[in-house]
Amino acid sequence: MVARRILGAFLLLLSPKTHNHSQQTTAQPFAYLHDPSHIISFPNDRPLDQLTDPELVELCKRQLPDDIEAYRELVKRYEGLVYNFCLKTVGSPQDAEEVAQDALIQVFHKIHQFEGRAAFKTWLYKIVHNYCRNRISKIMRKRQVHEAYENHVKDDVPSTSHGSPKNADNKARIQEAMSHLKPTDKEIITYKFMLGMTLQEISDTLDLGASAAKMRYYRAMEAFKAAFERVGNDAPQPISQTP
């Protein structure tokens, strides 16, 4: 798995044990990440993989940066989600790997600031979302909008009527319509229909109130419908965007 390879390598760099055994690390670059002999436990002797997220976060706050075991378990628990989030948002596997690693480094440095007001997953989403948004901005400065998104616009984007997946015959039309949306509208549609996030999760991730999230979602859907219809009519003029 690409995510495990990239994030496992990142954890190897953090481990003081691997710093002292560089030759062994070269021979078995991921052995430390999955070696059960390093698992530590809470006082009740529960292994790390049986702890809840809040318990792991609390251990991270106590132990980092000297001991990375609890943090490593958090990464193993969420690495697939993080990589998938990044891949579906930025499109390129290479960009997704880099963004995922950067976001998890940020978690490593900022986990002491996590106050538990929301779920750890929500807090993680926010960090990853911000890094994805920054990467998308860089991509869009280098090439046209439709090229930045053509790799991650799949068959499961919403239809113009009920928000259900459109059949494959309309894929090119959907891609073209998506390329004309504002980044904020494209973001909402990607999160809702490609990542399967609920409106509440979108609200939490974007730091929006529930009403604001719904309004932005409906506005994005209206923009998509308009763009989809305009593309279908092969209008030569550019698609206008609502400010």
MIKEVEX-181921 format. One record per residue: x, y, z of N, C-alpha, C in turn; residue in one letter. Coordinates in steps of 0.02 Angstrom, whole numbers, plus 50000, padded with zeros to 5 digits. Last residue first. Example, Ala and Ser with C-alpha at 12.3 -4.5 7.8 and 13.67 -1.06 7.14 Angstrom:
<nodes>
506424988850354506844994750357506455000250394S506604971650390506154977550390506604983550390A
</nodes>
This chain:
<nodes>
489915174949602490425176849652490225174649721P489585162449488489285166749537489795168649590T490295162449327490305159849395489985164849442Q489975157449158490015162449210489985159249277S490935149349040490405148549089490495153649144I491285157548883491485154448947490905154148995P490435152848728490655157848777490845154448843Q489955142048657490635144248645490895149148697P489085128148723489105135348717489815137648707A488605114948722489205116848684489235124348672D487635110348801487405114348745487985116648701N488375104248899487975100048855487725103748794G488885115248965489345110948928488965106548879V487705119749023488055123948975488535119848933R487395109349111486935110949057487285115049003E488495110049198488355103849161487905105249101F488345122749252488935121249212488815115049168A487155120749323487195125849271487775124449224A487545110749413487005109549366487035114349307K488555117549485488725111649445488185110349392F487815127449547488355129349501488535123549455A487005119549627486695123749575487215125849524E487975113949709487585109649666487245113549610M488435125249776488895121449734488515117049685A487275128549846487545133249797488025129749749R487175117549930486655118649881486885123549827Y488385119550005488265113449967487745114549912Y488165131850066488715131150019488635124949975R487065128350145486995133550095487545133050042M487625118850230487075116950185487005122050129K488565126850295488795121150256488255118950206A487745135950361488205138450310488455132750266A487085127350450486705130950399487155133450343S488165122950530487765118250492487385121650435A489645133150509489045131150544488635126550500G491305127350470490685130950453490125128750499L492565121250458492425126050511491825130550493D492725111050371492815117750344492695123250396L492455100050453493095100550419493235107650395T491135102250496491685102050544492355103150511D490455101650371490405107550415490985107850464S490765088750333490995094350293490995100650334I490075081950434490805081250428491105086850387E488775086050402489055087750467489815087150466Q488595080550277488615087850282488895089950350L489755066650261489105069550276489165077150279T490765060650127490705064250190489985066750199M491195053750015490625051150053490525054550120G492135057349925492375054949990491815052450035L491295060549820491865056249808492155053349872M490265068549868490105063049824490685058349810F490805077949963490145074849972490075068349932K492055081949916491995079149983491345075249991Y491725086749787492205081349796492115078049863T490855097149818490605091449779491075085449787I491725105949888491125103149920490885096849884I492675108849786492875105749850492285102349884E491955115649692492245109149674492435105249737K491715127249765491155123049744491405116049727D493005132249783492605130749842492015126249825T493465134249649493775129249693493355127449753P492075135449534492545138649580492855133249625K491995125449385491755127549451492295131249489L492485120449268492255127349267491995129749335H492745107249287493315111649276493125118949276S491495101249294491875102249356492445107249347M491215100749157490815104949201491185106449266A492165091349116492195098149089491795102849134E491735080149187492405082849198492445090049174Q490475078349129490525079949200491205083049216I490845075048999490445081049011490485083249084R491505063149022491875068848994491505075349006A490425055249074491015056749114491395062849088K489285050649017489305057749032489945059849068N489435037149006489375040948944489435048448956D489375031749133490035033049104490005037249041A488075040249229488375034549194488995036749157N488235048049390488055048349319488385042649283K487595045149554488125044549505487865044749433P486415057949613486665051049609487205050649555S485785070049622486435069449655486705062349654G484635071449547484575068849616485235068149652H485045079249429484375079049457484365077049530S486315078749378485995085249379485315085149413T487325068349486486955069749425486625076449431S488975069149564488245069449563487945070649495P490235056349533490035063249547489285063849538V490715043649504490255044349560490135051549579D491645042349405490955041349386490465042749442D492805055749450492615048949433491875048549415K494095065949449493375066349436493155059549410V495455064949459495065062749516494315063649508H496045069249341496225062549366495775060249423N495605082249317495355076949274495505069949301E496095093149388495575088949419495375082849378Y497035099949317497185098449387496695093549417A496415101949196496965097149199497125095249271E495495111849227495235105149209495785099949210H496325123049253495925119949306495705112849287V497975122549184497275124349182496885120349233Q499445124549289499075122049231498345123849236R500005131249397500445128349346500075126149283K499045135049485499475140249459499905137749401R498495123049521498105127449477498515133149450M499465118049608499335114649544498985119349496I499345126949715499975126549678499865123349609K498055123949756498205130649734498855130749693S498225110749797497805112149739497955119049712I498985112749913499285109349856498885110649792R498055119249995498675122649976498995119449915N497105109050008496925115349976497545119249954R497845099450077497595098050010497425104449973C498035106150198498615104450157498415102850085Y496715107050241497105113150229497715111750186N496365093350254496005097750208496415103950192H497195089450358497305086650291496965091050238V496625096850463497325097650445497445095250374I495305091950463495445099150454496155100250431K495465078250490495185080450426495355087750412Y495895079150623496355076750572496115078950503L494715083150684495305087350689495815085550636W493945071750654493755078250628494335083050629T494635061950726494575061350654494385067950622K494445065950858495115066450829495085066150752F492945075750878493285069350871493985070350841A493095090950975492805086950921493175080350919A493775094251087493105097051078492725093551022R495085090351111494555085451119493855088251112G496165098351087495815099251150495245094351160E497765098251023497105095151016496755095151084F499035102251046498525107551043497815104651035Q499815091251035499725093951102499195099451104H499905089550898499425085450935499325087851006I500785096050816500235099950843499765095950888K501765087550766501975093650801501405097150837H500985077250709501515075650757501705081750799F500245084550616499905081350673500415079850728V501265087750527500935093050563500565090350624Q501525075150478502055078550515501755084250557I500335073350413500465069250472501065071950512L500465082450307499915083250355500055079350419A501565077250238501605083950268501065084850321D501015064950195501585065050241501645071850275Q499985069450112499835065150170500405065350220A500705076450015500235080050058500075075950121V501425066049956501775071549987501325075350036E500395057849907500885055149954501235060849992E499745066649819499385063949877499875061249929A500705068649721500505074349763500165071849826D500705055449670501325058449698501155064349743Q499375053849626499645049649679500275052549711P498325067949596498955064549580499195060249638S497105072649664497125069049602497745065049589G496715079649777497215082749734497325078949669V495635071449826495605078749826496095081949777T495955058349819495325060349788495265067949784K497165058649892497145056449822496525058949787L496775062850021497235066949981497185065149907C495945052150059495695059050060496115063350014F496865041750052496285041750008495985048750003N497765045550155497995045050086497415045350037Y496885045150267497245051350248497455051050175V496455031850269495975037150262496305043550238L497685025350289497295024050230496785029550216G498095030450414498495031750355498105030550290E497475027950536497175032850491497545033950426Y498185018250604497455018050605497145022450551R499495022050592499285015650562498525015250556K499415033850669499565034150598499345027750563V499165028450796498685032950766498795033350690L500355021250813499725017650809499175021950779E501265031750821501325026950766500675023050758R500875037350942500785041150880500815036450819Y501295027351027500575029051023500435032850959A502715027651000502305021650990501565023150984E503705037051016503225038050961502735032350953I504445045951141504185039351125503635040251073D504845059451139505315054151160505095047251139D504055070451113504345066851055504785060951074P502665060451169503045063551116503475069251142L501985056851290502595053451270503005056951216Q500805063851318501275062251372501965060351346R500185064551195500345070751230500855069551286K500015050951168500455055051126500665061451162C499075047751265499745044851269500235048851227L497995054951213498255056651279498955053751288E497815048151093498005055151092498305057251159V497395035751142498015036351104498265043451102L496175039551200496705036651241497385037051206E495445044251089495615048751144496175046051188P495385031851012495755037750989495925042551045D495615017551121495215022151083495645027951059T496635002751104496455009051137496025013251091L497094991951038496434991251069496214997651105Q498364994450997497864993850945497154992750972D499104994151117498935000551086498374999851034L498444982251236498914984451184498654990651149P498144984051408497844983751342498354986051290R498584984951540498894980051495498544979251428D498184995451615497754989451616497984984151566N499105005551586499175001751649498744995551652P499375002651409499115006651464499205002551528F500884997051326500194996351348500025001651400S501814995751171501764997251242501024997051261I502704986251053502054988651075502054989751151I503844980751005503904987551029503244990251055H503574968450953503974968651015504014975551045S502974969350829502544969250889502934969650954P503434979450701503734974750748503334974750813D503094988650605502634983050616502904977850666H504114998150602503415000350603502944994750624L505274990750587505134994050651504404996050657Y505264986550453505204981650507505004984950573A505474993950342504834994750375504744990050434F506764991150290506554998050301505914998950339P507954981550315507244980450325506914987150341Q509194987250279509044980450258508294978950262A509124999850337509224999350265509024992450240T509014996450471508454999850438508514999250363T510274991450498509704986950500509104989950464Q511005003250486511144997750441510564992850440Q510515011350588510395013250519510525007550471S510175011850726510265005550690510145006750616H509895023650782510465020150810510615013650773N508775027450716509355031750709509975028050733H507885018250759508135017550692508735021950680T507655023150888507965016650880508245015750810K507005035150871507695035350894508045028650886P505965038150733506145033350785506865033950806S505745046350625505615048950692505885044550746L505995038450516506425044250527506345047050597L504955029550525505635027150535506115032850549L503895037450490503965035350559504655032650574L504135038550351504135044450394504235042650467F503945025450311504605028450304504665034650348A502575024550334503035020350371503735023050368G502095033150239502035035150309502475030750354L502435026150120502655032950131502645034750205I501855013350140502565014050123502815021050139R500515016350166500915013150218501665013850204R500145021850042500125025950103500555022950157A500285010949954500705016849947500725020950011V500424994050000500005000050000500445006250000M
</nodes>
